[in-house]
Amino acid sequence: MIRKKAFVAAFAAATVIAAAGMASAAASGAFDSAQAGDAGKHNPQPQRGPKNVIFFLGDGMGTQEITAARYYQGVRNKLNVDRARYTGFDTTWSVKPGVKAPYLPDYDPDSASTGSSWATGRKTIDERISQGPSSAENVPGTNYETVLELAQKRGLKVGDVSTAEITDATPAVLASHMSLRGCQGPADMAACPKETKAAGGLGSIAEQEVDHKVDVLLGGGRGRFEQQITGGPYAGKTVVDQAKANGVQYVTDAAGLKSVKAGKPVLGLFNKSNMSLEWSGPAAALGKGGAAQSCQENQRPASEPSLADMTSKAISLLENKKGFFLQVEGASIDKQDHATNACGQIGETVNFDKAIGVALDYQKMHPDTLVVVTADHSHTSQIVGEDASGTGLPTGYSTNLTTKDGQTLTLTYGTAGFGGDGKAPVASGPSQQHTGAVVPVWANGPGAEAVLGTNDHTHLFDVLQGR
């Protein structure tokens, strides 16, 4: 039975206790990462809980985003995630850069720092990939060992799936260590010069993911892997060339993925950038928004596999006697929230939920499997009254959608003002911001009760190891 660790969030008057190996925080609210234990020196523990772990991350999928998807589908039509037996909440704060520890809390994090939280059990600054804080943002910190690396040490097979570029922040935190999340391919390393292979570093995120020998790596980002390596034995070759030279099966479309056989590692890159959206629909407009419309579904090209298909294939490829660890990200919930694209956001959430259904069906037939679902941070969209008028009109961007119940669902976005100089409205607004609210966590399977209550994201590091 997994022991539940409490997290008491009271910066002004209490001690913060996060996951094992985390530091206590001073009563002033400071976080001292220097007391967080010896980074990168976790000892892999004997498997006492689940044999298999499937971790789902809905990027930016806060309570409003999942509720919007639920309401659009029809209030009596439950989502797959509603089948989970246990539900809790997690805080998601990161830390601010400082000259030295203790580091102060940052209440509105990015996906790199939050991903590092559950991947390593430690807090870090925004933009950082499984690497500790340092005196400045452009100074590399200490590499933190990840839950994927620990699973490999235990002999488990491992997989990483995303609808984003597979080198983006969330998939990157499992199998790479980088001071800035933007250093994704060999040609993207200008801001990380000390971490290139030519300088004796680990190389770009794409290079590290291949070097980590991840058994199943599926998503977008083909352009990053087609860049030429600048140092080491594969200098002058592309990252794809390196993968192939090491016996990796390389596929670029849905048909190729379907034909892949178990036994050798798989690299599937189905778009040069992020994978295509599932739904499209009306653009947001300032104030009350336009007339209510339905979303246009089934917009993804047939050449790109769905997230549910990638999840199903990954599970079948990873199955073995010792067990596996798989992370699956629904990435563009966040990206479309940033873009005030309500139908894009909801469509990505609905299709992320279909992938969750695949895992929960598998878990039902394989009760030694733990399924955990959460978000990395909350986001901007809000469900508001569709009949607002006069002084009650939204001040940001709004979209009105006709739901499957035949009613109007109004989503408004107001965390980036009116755009431009902040004084005059523009046709399309700037990128909306994340928000700092707690995120929901759902779980089924052995040890799932550990998500109950309110914890911190670092707590998931232990949950995902089954301890």
Secondary structure by P-SEA (a helix, b strand, c coil): cbbbbbbbcccccbbbbccccbbbbccccccccccccccccccccccccccbbbbbbcccccaaaaaaaaaaaccccccccccccccbbbbbbbbcccccccccccccccaaaaaaaccccccccccccccccccccccccbbbbcaaaaaaaaccccccccccccccccccccccccccccccccccccccccccccccccccaaaaaaaaccccccccccccccccccccccccccaaaaaaaabbbbbccaaaaaaccccbbbbbbccccccccccccccccccccccbbbbbccccccccccaaaaaaaaaaaacccccbbbbbbccaaaaaaaaccaaaaaaaaaaaaaaaaaaaaaaaacccbbbbbbbccccccccccccccccccccccbbbbbccccbbbbbbbcccccccccccccccccbbbbbbcbbbbbbbccccccccccccccccccccccc
